[in-house]
Amino acid sequence: MEQQYTHTPEYKKHAYDEDVLNVLVCQIKVWKATAPNWFEVPEKCTIVTEVEEIEINETYKELINGAVIRLPKGAIISESITNKGVDDEVKIGNKTDQDTEKKLSASSRQGELLVVADMINESDEHTLLIDNTKSDTGLAPDAENKQRVATQNDFQIGNRIQIQLGYVYQPKDGEDIITEKLEKVKNGEDIEEFYVAFTGFITGCSVSSPLEIECENMASILKKKSCKKGVYKGNYKVNDFLKDGGKFNLLADTGLKLADATASMDISISNFEITDNLSVADLLFSWKKGGLHSMVSRDGKEIKVGSFSVSDDKWQSDKSRIDYTDNKSIQYIQSDWDVVDDNLEVNKVDKEFIVINAKGKDENSKDFRVMVGKVDGKFHHEKHDYKVRKKQKRKKGQSNKPEVISKFDTKKYTVIQYEPHGIRTMDELIKAAEEYWDSYNPNGISGNLIIFGDLRISPTQIVGIVNPWAPEKNGNYFVESVKTSFGVNGFRQTLKIPYKMSDFTKPIKVID
């Protein structure tokens, strides 16, 4: 059953007394991991909760996205060691005499162990303490946190890293919960306000102070895994290459898996050739020429492959759409509550002066193009197959491609590039280009939108913007990329909006 997007925009009224104290919290965990157990956080890991700035860049156009962490001078890190299943029983006497087995607490109460006075020397030092961290009873604590100043050695290249971000707010009535939750964060515990903003690998660390750590997401693994050289023609599918148990199974032993949503689509791939010992990352990049984009989900566990549609009548239930969240309900953003800075601009162009420059590939992977637009109110097609001149003398520097005499004067027309997926013939390309022209809205809105970080928006999401001051901006928008910044300047997300997808089809529902 197709999943439908919600079409009822909502606007919630907010009062001034809803403002509460919010404290930014972050938790960065660093540990050494081996394939394929990338997501198993060990008992011992490095924890960072103090940062100057974190910058995370995500876009559907790139498989490998990155993050940069800047630590302040003298930043303190914790080394968390959790001892599970500590045996609190002490065996005394003969090992074969099980009747003499007693609990340490009971033995201590009965005076069978050394008393405090017996453990103090002439200098009033505890002779049985180990590193000044063990208690007088000899029991290891359940958790031990060693703190020290961060150095380059704490962030080795190739180590796993996970960044969790969030807000902790203090209710107006009730006990102080901020202090309690900050303590949990420092001890390496998760809190409900957290979400995984980035997970991947450390790829670099500065040698000077303050430290700057560079990271890549989990797709970085695919740069180190080779593909099989060969020419791939015929009926190949994405599942053949990436699905577990597929013909080539390129994700084996990487710890990553093909998303179920992608596997269910059974996407076909255009003919292509691997001429060198390329990596899996190079292979996925080559698919972009056919209009297929590949990216890793934010939690780093799945790879999604798909395309995008712009047409108003298709985007609402398009199964081939990549969606980080798999959430088909639109997330609404209120300009007077969620937005820090609105840099969206309204663009107005006469649609009669729009021409679509469409590109396709035939069965032999040869390019062919057509320009589609309207002249005197009717569709006009100009086929450009770029046949090479034969048996013609060419002057030095002259192109072997024929000159194109076009009715579409580039000084008057705005040319829009379009490369639909799966097109094999010129007739199919012309039809697709005409449909794209009909659905294309030149009077769109594009630009950047800076919002608060608690909305947790991801690239490829559809967001609904509700702006009571500029109603012409109301509508559904596609998010191309997200830049998340966290630090001394706050917690923000900068959304790149390439176009407005559609207006609202229903009135805005006001919630008191």
PyMOL commands that set and color helices and strands:
alter all, ss='L'
color gray80, all
select helices_A, chain A and resi 16-18+98-100+104-109+116-119+152-154+178-186+218-223+238-242+260-265+280-290+351-353+426-439+453-455+471-473
alter helices_A, ss='H'
color red, helices_A
select strands_A, chain A and resi 10-12+21-31+44-48+53-59+66-70+76-82+89-90+102-103+143-149+160-170+195-205+212-217+230-232+236-237+257-258+268-269+272-274+293-296+302-306+331-334+339-346+354-361+367-375+378-384+414-418+445-452+462-466+475-478+481-487+490-497+500-502+509-511
alter strands_A, ss='S'
color yellow, strands_A
deselect
rebuild
show_as cartoon
